[in-house]
Amino acid sequence: MSVAHSDPNERDIHISENVTTYPTFASMGLKMELLKGIYKFGFNKPSLIQQKAIRPILDGRDVIAQAQSGTGKTATFSIGTLQNVRCEVRKLQVLILSPTRELANQTHQVISSLSDYLPIRCVACCGGRSNVTQMVRELSNGAHIVVGTPGRVLDLIRQGSLRLDSVRSLVLDEADEMLNRGLRTQLEEIYRRLPFGNGDIQISNAPSTQVIIISATMPHEQLEVFYRFTKNPVQVLVPRDELTLAGLHQFYIDVGSEEWKFEALGDLFASVCVPQTVVFVNTRRKADWLSTQLRRDSYTVEAAHGDLDQALRETVMERFRSGASRILVCSDIWARGIDVQNVGLVVNYDLPATPSDYLHRIGRSGRFGRRGLAVSFVADADDRRKLDAIARQYRIAIPPAPAALDKMLTWSESPTSVVLAPTTLSAQELKSVAQSVKAKGKKRKRPKKKKKVSSQ
């Protein structure tokens, strides 16, 4: 039996009602060696998505799980599949596909850490890695788990370096993003090569391999595709108001125009003390420009975007993860590949094109229930429209920042992003809340501006 979840922008998702919630990792029936790895990794209590989705994965069921960034989705499928790996069989048993190299490498690191007490080999197969020969050699030595990007994995399959005849579980991580990137054809070809497949991806003829689909969003057209990859899946949805929005404090700053953004960013950095910050911009060129400007002001900063080769990408991320750099300026291509627990602040220097991109960006802060702060710069009417669209999409009110930026940290100690329950607030009431926030914002004085900086 199932219950429907409704959203004006997403198709009804029928959530399985008989999914048992497991409040502790110990209650899930996990191997002692895996439990030791989980606790060593720093997990004490499972997140909501982990409480609901790990057990169905352990039971071998197909699973479609939807949850926001920062809720432990990677650990969910990692723990579930690690438990089911037969360590004595040195063959590929789990194939994990990710949309980007950064996310694939991140997943590889998580699995390697969680399996620290298990004799399990995990190999990363990502596009852009220069030493393909080394990758093939690692596969020939035997791997229980492979995590990679669809393009690279498919190349290895076609050349005979990667065999799928013993695969027991296929994981599509950030499946929505893979479809957004036009990777459906590659996913379907890989799917058809799974054990007992007959080239038809209709549900009625699905192969016996377990399929686990992890997604942050469930648009109608994508959900139809997800259903075709699975057979009678257990469907788990963690409601939005139970996730990162509840603990992530969101503000906007009306900077007046593009040329005042850099000055506002400097004031923000001077006022808010957090271990690390991620700053999002909309173009590669601006990422390079902004990082250069910040270095001139003596900040330790890295720039990350799609033009970097694989070696430089890994160097940038390693420096940021280790704390060698405190600020990462990046484009949206990195919005799903940054999992650094010390990130306390996300700045939307440029507002993203869609509410979904906003969700993934701010999910870089406040990971795993930690407190986090997200600040968006509003420079013109177009930015205001984007921010209003975000507020409507996620039923939240994003208030203006306090006039004195030195009070920002004090404000962040208690939630200010108000989650509005759709069952209790009408459209008129929502409008009233927005008007109230706007009225309060007009009474605040903006910080004194010191100088203009023209961005490119």
ABEGO torsion letter per residue (X at the ends): XBBBBBBAABBBBBBBAABBBBABAAAAGBBAAAAAAAAAAGBABBBAAAAAAAAAAAAGBBBBBBBBBGAGAAAAAAAAAAAABBAABBBBABBBBBABAAAAAAAAAAAAAAAAABBBBBBBBBBGBABAAAAAAAAAAEBABBBBBAAAAAAAAAAGABBAAABABBBBBGAAAAAAAGAAAAAAAAAAABBGBAGBABAAABBABBBBBBBABBBAAAAAAAAAABBGBBBBBBBAAABAAAABBBBBBBAGBAAAAAAAAAAAAAABBBABBBBBBABAAAAAAAAAAAAAAGBBBBBBBAABBAAAAAAAAAAAAAGABABBBBBAAAAAABBBAABABBBBABBBABAAAAAAAAAABGBGGBBBBBBBBBABAAAAAAAAAAAAAAGBBBBBBBABAAAAAAAAABBABBBBBAAABBAAAAAAAAAAAAAAAAABBBBBBABBBBBX
